Amino acid sequence: MQARHETNSLTRRHALALAGAIGMLPFGRAGAAAEAPLIAREIPSTGERLPVLGLGTDDYFTDSAPSRAALSAVLNTLVTGGASIVDTASDYGDSEKMLGAVIAQAGSRARLFIATKLETDELSKTGVQGSLQRLGVSKIDLMQVHNVRSAGQSLAALRDWKAQGLIRYVGITTSETSQHDVLEAVMRHEKPDFIQLNYSMRDREAENRLLPAAAQSGVAALINLPLGRSSLFRAVQGKTLPEWAREFDAATWGQFFLKYVLGNEAVTAAIPGTRNPEHMADNLGAGRGRLPNAAQRQRMVQYFEAL
């Protein structure tokens, strides 16, 4: 887990440095985009609005002083930058416990939208109570069934917790394209508030059915792996960001990739993972300013695939 993150840091550091060196955006427009508030989108089931960028925490697997320091710095950047979503899971090692400790120390609970996940065999009272205890909270904003495998998956336990006031929203997740059909089936018969799925410029299968189905069904969509586990940065290492990226206020490759995802209006928010506050700040930049339209998104894909 740690090694994967460090590979991503190296390739992204190079991409950020290159983008900064070429100075591709006019100062006035770049400054305006940087100062703009984060775009927010509605959760269809309630109308509550969420900033379109958040944080995934599967990089925070082992509790240690360096991990807590990294998480604290990244969360501070997220909150001060106007974002709120932080996503974890019961099986991300010590992630829930670390997150709870950092939130308690910072006193930032009221400014966060906390999402976590339970495995199917944890769907019991003990399961939700375990997450509540590890996170140190009395209510979880979004509880999700992690990596749904069965089209017959029931969400009755989650709805019961929602009725009891232990959670606010119900969701289901996958990070595997091969499971999109299962996720769609459960979404249609269980009608959760949220789905969470993998989607990126390189992994676009969700555009064909799952994201349109979510929009049609009135279900919010959180996007995991929007940067393709660093594969997108490896593909553009040493490459110059196209000059026309200024048309939708993308100043770095990271923003280019994230703005592609956010340009799909069925997406509620993207939750890339990072241990680096500079990368968190750069990610937030993708949620400010203009987003690419359909024609621009097609051009982005064509440009990327031609590299």
C-alpha positions in Angstrom: 0.0 0.0 0.0 2.8 2.4 0.9 4.9 1.5 -2.1 2.0 2.1 -4.5 1.6 5.6 -3.0 5.3 6.5 -3.3 5.3 5.6 -7.0 2.3 7.9 -7.5 4.1 10.7 -5.6 7.2 10.5 -7.8 5.3 10.6 -11.1 2.9 13.2 -10.0 5.7 15.4 -8.6 7.3 15.4 -12.0 4.0 16.3 -13.7 3.3 19.2 -11.3 6.8 20.5 -11.8 6.5 20.4 -15.5 3.1 22.1 -15.5 4.4 24.9 -13.2 7.5 25.4 -15.4 5.6 26.0 -18.6 3.2 28.6 -17.0 0.4 27.6 -19.3 -2.4 29.6 -17.9 -2.8 33.4 -18.2 -2.3 34.8 -14.6 -5.7 36.5 -14.4 -7.7 33.5 -15.4 -5.6 31.1 -13.4 -5.8 33.3 -10.3 -9.6 33.6 -10.7 -10.0 29.8 -11.0 -7.8 29.3 -7.9 -9.8 31.7 -5.8 -13.2 30.4 -7.0 -15.3 28.3 -4.5 -15.5 24.6 -5.1 -18.3 23.5 -7.3 -21.0 21.6 -5.4 -23.6 19.1 -6.6 -26.8 17.9 -5.1 -27.4 14.5 -3.5 -30.6 13.6 -5.5 -32.4 11.9 -2.6 -32.3 15.1 -0.4 -31.0 18.1 -2.3 -28.1 18.5 0.1 -25.1 19.9 -1.8 -21.6 18.4 -1.6 -18.3 19.8 -2.9 -17.2 17.8 -5.9 -13.8 16.7 -4.6 -13.0 14.7 -1.5 -10.4 12.2 -0.1 -10.1 8.4 -0.2 -8.1 7.0 2.7 -6.9 3.5 1.6 -3.3 4.8 1.7 -3.7 5.2 5.5 -3.6 1.5 6.4 -1.2 1.3 9.3 -1.4 3.6 12.4 1.9 5.4 12.9 3.1 8.9 13.8 4.0 9.7 10.1 0.7 8.4 8.9 -1.2 10.5 11.4 0.8 13.6 10.5 0.2 13.0 6.8 -3.5 12.5 7.3 -3.7 15.6 9.5 -2.0 17.8 6.9 -4.1 16.4 4.1 -7.4 16.8 6.0 -6.5 20.4 7.0 -5.9 21.2 3.3 -9.2 19.6 2.4 -11.2 21.5 5.0 -9.6 24.8 4.5 -10.0 24.4 0.8 -13.7 24.1 1.1 -14.2 20.3 0.7 -15.8 17.9 3.1 -16.0 14.3 1.9 -13.6 11.8 3.4 -14.1 8.1 2.6 -12.7 5.2 4.6 -13.6 1.5 5.3 -13.6 -1.0 8.1 -11.1 -3.1 6.2 -8.6 -0.3 5.4 -6.5 -1.4 8.4 -6.2 1.4 11.0 -7.8 4.0 8.7 -11.0 4.5 10.6 -9.2 4.7 13.9 -6.6 7.2 12.6 -9.3 9.3 10.9 -11.2 9.5 14.2 -8.2 10.5 16.2 -7.2 13.2 13.7 -10.7 14.6 13.5 -11.0 14.7 17.3 -7.7 16.5 17.6 -8.6 19.1 15.0 -12.2 19.5 16.1 -13.3 19.3 12.4 -16.2 16.8 12.6 -18.8 19.4 11.8 -17.0 20.4 8.6 -16.7 16.8 7.3 -18.9 14.4 5.4 -17.7 11.1 6.7 -18.3 8.0 4.5 -17.2 4.5 5.5 -17.9 0.9 4.3 -18.6 -2.5 5.8 -18.2 -5.9 4.3 -21.3 -8.0 3.8 -20.5 -10.2 6.7 -20.3 -7.1 9.0 -23.9 -6.0 8.4 -25.0 -6.4 11.9 -25.5 -4.0 14.8 -21.9 -4.8 15.9 -20.7 -3.7 12.4 -22.0 -0.1 12.6 -21.2 0.2 16.2 -17.6 -0.8 15.5 -17.2 2.0 12.9 -18.9 4.5 15.1 -16.5 3.7 17.9 -13.3 3.7 15.8 -14.3 7.0 14.1 -15.3 8.5 17.5 -18.6 9.9 16.2 -22.2 9.4 17.1 -23.5 9.4 13.5 -21.9 8.5 10.1 -22.9 10.5 7.1 -22.7 7.7 4.6 -22.5 4.0 5.3 -21.8 1.7 2.3 -21.7 -2.0 1.6 -18.2 -2.6 0.4 -17.5 -4.3 -3.0 -21.0 -5.7 -3.6 -20.7 -9.1 -5.1 -24.4 -10.4 -5.2 -27.2 -8.9 -7.3 -29.5 -9.9 -4.5 -27.7 -7.9 -1.8 -30.1 -6.4 0.7 -29.7 -3.0 2.3 -32.3 -3.6 5.0 -29.7 -3.4 7.8 -28.4 0.0 6.6 -31.9 1.4 6.3 -32.6 0.2 9.8 -29.5 2.1 11.0 -30.7 5.2 9.1 -34.1 5.0 10.8 -32.3 4.8 14.2 -30.3 8.0 13.4 -26.9 6.2 13.3 -26.2 7.0 9.7 -27.6 9.6 7.3 -27.2 8.0 3.9 -27.1 4.4 2.5 -24.7 3.3 -0.3 -23.1 0.5 -2.2 -19.6 0.3 -3.8 -17.3 -1.4 -6.2 -13.8 -0.6 -7.6 -14.0 -3.3 -10.3 -15.5 -2.8 -13.7 -16.5 -6.5 -13.8 -18.9 -5.8 -10.9 -20.7 -2.9 -12.5 -23.6 -5.1 -13.6 -24.1 -6.3 -10.0 -23.9 -2.8 -8.7 -26.5 -1.6 -11.2 -28.8 -4.5 -10.3 -28.6 -3.7 -6.5 -29.0 0.0 -7.2 -32.2 -0.6 -9.2 -34.0 -2.9 -6.6 -32.6 -1.4 -3.4 -32.6 2.3 -4.4 -29.6 3.5 -2.2 -28.8 7.2 -1.8 -25.3 6.6 -3.2 -23.2 4.3 -5.4 -19.4 4.4 -5.4 -17.6 3.1 -8.5 -14.3 3.2 -10.4 -14.1 5.7 -13.3 -11.3 7.6 -15.0 -10.1 8.9 -18.3 -8.5 5.5 -19.0 -11.3 3.4 -17.4 -14.5 4.8 -19.0 -16.9 1.8 -19.0 -19.1 3.5 -16.4 -20.1 6.1 -19.0 -21.9 3.5 -21.0 -24.5 2.3 -18.5 -23.9 2.7 -14.8 -23.5 6.4 -14.6 -26.5 7.1 -16.8 -28.5 4.6 -14.8 -27.6 6.3 -11.6 -28.7 9.7 -13.0 -31.9 8.2 -14.2 -32.6 6.6 -10.8 -31.8 9.7 -8.8 -28.7 8.1 -7.1 -25.6 10.1 -6.2 -22.3 8.8 -7.6 -18.9 8.9 -5.8 -15.9 8.1 -8.0 -13.0 6.1 -6.7 -9.7 5.6 -8.6 -10.3 8.8 -10.7 -6.5 8.9 -11.3 -6.2 5.3 -12.2 -3.9 4.2 -9.4 -1.2 6.6 -10.8 -1.3 4.9 -14.3 -2.5 8.2 -15.8 0.5 10.1 -14.4 2.9 7.5 -15.7 1.3 7.8 -19.2 2.0 11.6 -19.3 5.4 11.6 -17.5 7.6 14.1 -19.4 4.6 15.3 -21.5 3.4 18.9 -21.7 -0.1 19.7 -20.8 -1.9 20.9 -23.9 -2.3 24.7 -24.2 -6.1 24.3 -24.8 -6.5 22.9 -21.3 -6.9 26.6 -20.2 -10.3 26.5 -21.8 -11.6 24.6 -18.8 -9.1 26.0 -16.2 -6.9 22.9 -15.9 -3.4 24.0 -14.7 -1.9 20.5 -14.1 -2.3 17.0 -15.4 -4.0 16.0 -12.2 -6.6 18.7 -12.8 -6.9 17.6 -16.4 -7.8 14.0 -15.4 -10.1 15.0 -12.6 -11.9 17.6 -14.6 -12.6 15.0 -17.2 -14.4 12.9 -14.5 -16.2 15.9 -13.1 -17.3 17.0 -16.5 -19.7 14.0 -16.5 -22.8 15.5 -14.8 -23.9 12.2 -13.4 -20.8 12.3 -11.1 -21.5 13.8 -7.7 -17.9 13.9 -6.4 -14.5 12.2 -6.9 -12.5 10.9 -4.0 -8.9 10.4 -5.1 -6.5 9.2 -2.4 -3.3 11.0 -1.4 -0.9 11.4 1.5 0.5 14.7 0.2 -1.2 18.0 1.1 0.2 19.6 -2.1 -1.5 16.9 -4.1 -4.7 17.5 -2.1 -4.6 21.2 -2.9 -4.0 20.4 -6.6 -6.9 18.0 -6.6 -9.2 20.7 -5.2 -8.2 22.9 -8.1 -10.0 20.5 -10.4 -13.3 21.4 -8.6 -12.9 25.1 -9.3 -13.5 27.2 -12.4 -14.9 25.7 -15.6 -15.4 22.1 -16.4 -15.0 20.6 -19.9 -18.1 20.2 -22.1 -18.9 17.0 -24.1 -16.8 18.1 -27.1 -13.9 19.1 -24.9 -14.0 15.8 -23.0 -13.9 13.9 -26.3 -10.8 15.9 -27.3 -9.2 15.1 -24.0 -9.6 11.4 -24.5 -8.3 11.6 -28.1 -5.3 13.6 -27.0 -4.5 11.2 -24.1 -4.9 8.1 -26.2 -2.5 9.5 -28.9 0.3 10.0 -26.4 
